[in-house]
């Protein structure tokens, strides 16, 4: 079976917008642990647009402009690359109200369908192997651009992998990557450095999991096949929050729900429900299922889900519908970290990080 997956580096314009939005959400939670926030970010050239609304009982410690520019610096837009964070004009149209946000956060204030998936095992973080591979390579390139052999390059870039999956073996056949580089960098030397980073990351993966059977030398690797990418980031493309939904979740072979994750407070059902469904799916796989997909539907002002549909391969435990009660989902979310500084490492918010814990509630057959 042929499998493909894609990822983007932290400096990609769409992902940059997601990280800025989440940094604003995190700042709102520092002001009020029940903050309500809906924030959208759009970016092009040297202009950034912020829209949405925030409600907290205490004012934020920093302006949204400060948060946005600092996030860009953390991502890597500070060096000699095409975009300088400090040159940006931030158009802030976010409505900030000092009032009790619990009128919105204490109940389901939207309707949605959320999807949680888990499969394989902990060596792939219960993700499809192609998605796990592309995310691991992305993290390696992001780290290398931040403080490794590619320091000063990037931070924009994209990755695509193709693997051939059999019962207990995964053969990586293609790796395609385009990474932003400095204008005066020798292109062939740069490609050689990228090749080295990818090779080291892939071989570490092989050391951890024998199912990756292809020698790196047998993989067709394409690096910047269109030539040097110099004008990356917002100089080369516009960006918006919520465009990388499949990238942020399970890859193209697993269906997802209809809502974005970034730019929403942790009580918003699009976000909290997604994380809860992921935990429930992991719990089923840890308990013995080979694969699990759970779909949960919510209605406004109804704490209990309208419907919970399970698609399980093999036998595994299922949490009760009560486990998805909005109040319980939100209460559990308080125990997870929410630190936007992860943006600097390339490990931005996704379902393999702080939310990668199985459900531990009472289970039913």
N, C-alpha and C positions, 0 to 999 in steps of 0.2 A: 504494500500500500504506500503510495506516494503522499507525503505530508509536507506542507509549506507553512512558514510563519514569518512575520515581519516585526521589526521593532525600530524605534527611533531613539536617538541620543538626547540627552537633556536639553541641548541647545536648539533642537528642532523647534520652529516657531509655534506649532500647535502645543507641543509638550511644555515649552517655556510658558505659554499662557496658562496651562493647567497648574504648573508649579507656582506661578504668581497668585493665582486664585486660591490655591490651598495655603499658601503662606499668609494670605489675608484671613482665611478661615482660622488658621492656627492662632493668629494674633487676636482674633475675636474671642477665642476660647481662653486665652490668657486673661482677658478682661472679664469674662463671664463663662463659667463652665456649662451654662445652658444656652449659649449664644445661638441666635437664629441668623443665618446668613445665606444669601444667594448672590454669588458674584460671578460675573462674566468678564473675560478679558479678550481684547482683540489687539493685534499688533501689526504694524507695517512700517518699514523704513525706520524713521526715528520717532514715531508717534505710537502711543499706547492709549487705548480707550478702556476705562473701567466703568462697568454699569452693574446695577443690582441694588440690594438692600442689606443692611446689617442692623440688628437690634441687640443691644447689650445694656446691662444695668450700670456699667461703668464705662468711661470712655477708653478707647484704644490708646495704648502708650505711644504709638507711632502713627504718622500719617500714612495713608495708603500709598502715596507716592514714594515715601521712604521704603516701605515694605517691598514695593515692586522693583525699585532700583537695586536694593540690596539682594533680592532674589536673583536678578540678572547677574550681579557680580558673583554670587555664589555659584551660579551655573557656569561661569567662565567668560562672560563678556566684559573683560577688563584688559586684555592684552593687546597684541598688535593685530588681532583679527578684525574683520570688516565692521563690526558693530561695537560701539562703546556704550556701556550702560548709562554712564553719566550724561550722555548727550540727549537722552530721551525726553521727549515732552509727554507728560502723563496727563491725560484728560480724565479727571475723576468725576464721574456722574453717579457714584454710589450714594444712596440715601442712608445716612447713619443716624439712627434714633436711639436716644437714651431712654429706654423703657424696658419693662419686664418681657423678655422674649418667650416666656413659657406659654403664652397664649398661642404660640405657633409650635413650639417644640414638645409640648406635653401630649400632643395627639398627632395622628396621621393627617397631614395637611395637603396631601396630594394623592392621586391614584397612580398605580404603577404595576408593572410585572417585573420581578427580579428573578435572576437565574443564578444558581450555584452549581459548580461542577467540581468533581474530584475524580481522579483515576490514578492508575499505576501505583506509586509508593512514595515514601518520603525522599528518595534519592532524586526524584523529579519535582519535589514539593507538591506532589499530587496533581501536577499539570501534564498535559500532553508533552511528549518528549521534544517535539519540534519547537514548542513554545518555551520550554525550559532552556533548550539550547540557545535560541536566539536571544533570550533575556540574559543568559550568562555571558554571551559574547558582547552584548551591548554594555553590560556592567564593566567588563574588562576594558573595552575601548574608552568608556567614560572615565574610568579610573586612570587610564594611561594618559588621557588628555588633561586630566586635572593635576596629576602629580607623578606621572610615570614617564616612559620613553617618548610619549607624544605630548608632553607638557607644552602648553602654549598653542597647540593645534585645536581643532574643533571650535566650539563645542557642538556644532550642528553635525548631523549624520543620520544615516539610515542603514538598516541591515535586513537581509532576507536570506533564509536558509531553506534548503530542500533536503528531506531525508527519506529513505526507504525503510519502512517499518515491517519487520516480520515478527514472529511470535515472541522471541526473546532477544532479538538483535535489531539495532538501529544503525543504518549506514548513512552517514552524512554524505551527500553527493555534491551539493553546491553551497557555497557561501558567497553572497554578493553584498558588498558594502560600499557606501560613498561617505567619506568623512571630509569635513571642511579642513583646509590646510592654509598655512600662511602663504602670502603671495610670493615671498622670496625663497620659499622652500623648494629644493630640487624635487620634482615630482616623483622620480624613480626612487630616490632615497626615502621619501615619505611613504611610498607604497611598501617598501621593504620593511619599514618600522611597523606599519599596520599589519603586514603579514606576520611579523614576529609576535605581535600582541595576540593575534587570533590563534596562532599556532600554540603558544604557551597556554592560553585559556582552554583550548580544545583538549590538549594533552592532560591538563589537570582534571578535566572532566572525565577523560578515559581512566585516569588513575583512581577516581572515585566510583566509577560504574563501568563494569566490563561489558555492558550491553552496547556501548559505543564501539563498534568493531572496525570501522574504516580507518586506516592510517591517514594522518593528515595529508601526506604526500599524494594520496589518491583522490582528494577532494578538489573539485574545480573551484578555484577561488578567484573572484573578480573584485578588484579594488579600484575605485574611481574610474570605471571604464569610459566615462564621458570626458575624462581629463580632469585637471585640477578644479576642485570646488573651492573658490576663494570667497565669493560674496554669498556666504551662507546666512542662516538665521533670518531675521526680518528684512535684511537687505535683498535676499533672494526670493522670499516667499512671504505671504501674509500668514498670520496664525490666529486661531481662535480656540477657546476652551471647548472641550467636548467632542473633538474630532477624532480622537484616537481610542474609541471605545473598545474595539476588538483587540488592539495592541495592549491596552491596559488590563484586559481580562484573560481570555483563554486561547486566543488565536482563532483563525477563520473556520476551523471545523466544529467548534462548539458554539451553539446559539447563545445569545446574550439577551438581557432585558432591554427596555427602551430608554433607560435614563443614564445620564452621565454620572460619574462619581465626583470628579474634582469641582470645586467651587460651591459645594453644598455642605452645610453643617452636618455633624455626625448623627443628629436625630432625624435628618431628612430620610424619608423612607426609601428613596432611590439608592441612597448610600448605605444606610444602616441595614436595609433589607438585603442588599447584595452581599454584604459581609456576613450576615447571619446565614444566608443560604449557602455561602461557601463553607462556613463552619459545619453546617449540617451535612453537607456532601462529604467533607473530609471525615466526619464522624462515621458515616456509613462505610467508607472505604477502610478506615482503620479497623472497623468492626468486622470486616470480612468480605465486603462487596468488591468486585473487580473495578467497577465504574459506577458513578452516580451523578445524575442530573436532577436537580429539584427546581421547580418553578413555583413561585409564590406570588399571589395577586393580592393587592391591597386597595381599599376604597377610602376616600376621605372621611375622617372622623370615626373610623372603625378600627379599634386597636387589634382585633383579631383578623387574620387574613381571610379574604373571601374564598381562597382555594389554595391548597398545597398539593402539587402533583409530583410524584416520584417516578423516576425512570432509572431503575437499578439493574445492573448486570451482576448476577450472583446474589448471594444472601448477605445482607448487612442491616444493621439497626437503623431505625428511623425515629427521629424525635417527633413528639406529638405536635399537633397544630398549635397548641398553647405555647410552645417554645418560641414561636414566631410572633407572639404578642408584641406590639410596638413598644410598650412600656418596658418589657423585659429585654428586648433588643437594644433599646437605648441605654438601659442600666448596664448591660454587659459592655457596651461600647466605651464606657468610661474607664475601663481597665486597660485599654490599649493606649500606647503612646501615640502622639500626634506631633511629630517634630519636623518642621519644614527643612531643617538643616540637612536632611537626607538628600535634598536636591543636589547638593554639591558633590555627592558621590555617584550620581547617576541612578541611584536606587529610589526613584520617586515612587509615589503611592501606587501600589499595585496589590493584587490579591495574594502575593507570595511573601509579603513582608509581615508587618505587625498583625495582620489579620489571618495569618496562616495557622490557626489553631482549630482542632476538631471540636465539635459540639460535645459537651460533657453533661448534658441534661439527661433526665430519665428517658430511656429509649423504649420504643414499642416495636413489635413485629409488624 
